[in-house]
Amino acid sequence: MMNNFLKSQCKYPSGTIVKGKWHKHRYQLVNELGAGANGVVYLAKGITGYTALKMSTDSLSITSEVNVLKAFAKVQGSALGPSLYDVDDWEGNSGMVHFYAMEYIQGPDLLSFVREKGYSWAGVMIVQLLDVLEELHAQGWIFGDLKPENLIVSGPTPAIRCIDVGGTTMNGRAIKEFTEFFDRGYWSLGSRKAEPTYDLFSTAMLMINLFYPQRFTKKDAGISPLKQLMEKVRLNKELNKFEPVMYKALLGEYKFAREMKKDMLVILAEGGRYKKLNHKQKKNHTFLESASIVLITGILYALYLYGHIF
């Protein structure tokens, strides 16, 4: 939950003009997009059009998030998060406010997208997310607070984008922001240390959430958390085909996103039939690993347009 005092300091009505102290760029606040643990995000209009403006009285959190966005920008050919436009301070009515302006990404959140387009998209979008996480982890960052609300699907050809980097943490440190349902600590299946396995556990929980939109809580007694989660996986006929992947991700057996991505791709390519690949089969799947994300997404999108999505 966000600190109420911090939130009140960053609460401004529509039409408020924010003028940067150093760069002198002007932004007119349109409406609030959301509030997190360390700031408020507004839709704002500047000289170049609409932008998302993150405002906070906590300079350290703003600096940390700006560093994450800069790290994202270093990944060539990838759009992990919003583009960073401006970083500045503003002397508001209640004191100094720190802010940064970033790309305003439009589109439904991941849960809404899958609900609208159909569950056949769930596996495809999770594969795409794993591709994003692979790049993020390579930069030394763990997303941390991974949940549908923080993931937007944008573009005519669906592309998953991370819109809230407030929980992103450097590898090896303690996760600084999390949501219980997606947190392995809550399910007693691991620590809150920032490492790839933490994000991959959350990815499995994200997959479960896509098929169970009404999130459920951990049972207090009579059943282990892992057994409870796997029963949910087995009870859904669409989710059930991903059972081996869910099991390994929940137990932390995948050390890298690419390992989980590969197994997801095999299931999608084999029509839901999972099997271990021998050496020769692994060689035959090299192209699949590198190209099938775009290929599968494009094919399913084309099928959807022509009304033949499952």
C-alpha positions, 0 to 999 in steps of 0.5 A: 500500500502506498503511504497516505502522506506521500500520496496526498503530497502528490495529489493534484487536480486536472489542469495543473501545470508542472514546470521543470525547475532545470529543463523548463519543460511544461506539462499539463496534468490530464488525469491520474493513471495510478498510484504505487508504493512510492509515487503517483502517475498522471497522464500529462500533455506536453509540447510533444504530445501525451506522456506519462508523468511519475511524481514523488517526494522520494528522490531516491525512488525516482532515481532508482526507477530512472536508472531502470528505464535507462538500463532498458534503453540499452537493450537494442531492438527491445521495448522492455519498458516505456521510453524515458523523456525527461527527469526534473524537479518541480516546486509544488504547493506542498514542497519539492516534487521529483518527477520523470516523463516517460512514454504513454503506452496505450492498451489493455492490461494482460488479463483484460487482453486475454479475457477479450481475445481468448485463452488461446493467447495466454501461452503466446503472451507468456512466451513473449513475457519470458523473452522480455524477462530474459533481456531484463535479467541480462541487464542485472535487474529483476522485475519483482512486482510482476502482475497483469496490472503492470503489463500492457499489450499494445500495438496492432500486432500484440506486444507486451510492455512493462509499464511500472518499474517501481518494484524492479530491483537489482539482482541479489537484493531484497525484493522491494515491492510485491503483490501477495498472490504472485510472491513466492514468500507468501506461498512458502516456496522461496525467499524474497531475494531478487533473482531470476527464479523469483520472476519465473515463479511470478510468471507461473502465478501470472499464468494461473491468474489468467485462467483464474481471474478471481485470485484465491488465497493460500489455505491455512491447513490441510494442504501444502501451497504447492499442492494447492496451486498444482490442483488449480493447474490440473483442474483447468483443461487449458492450463493443464497442458502447461502442468510440467512447466508450471511445476518447475517454475513454482519450485524454482527449477528454471534458473533462466527465463530462456529455459522456461521459454523453450519448454513453453514453445515446445508445448505450443508447437506440439499442440499441448503435448509435452515431452523431453527432447533428445539431442537431435530434437533439441537441434531441430528446435533452435530456429523455433526458440529464436523465431517462433515468438513473432511467428506464433503471435503473428499467426494467431493474430491473423487467425483472430482477425479472420474469426478463426481463433479457436 
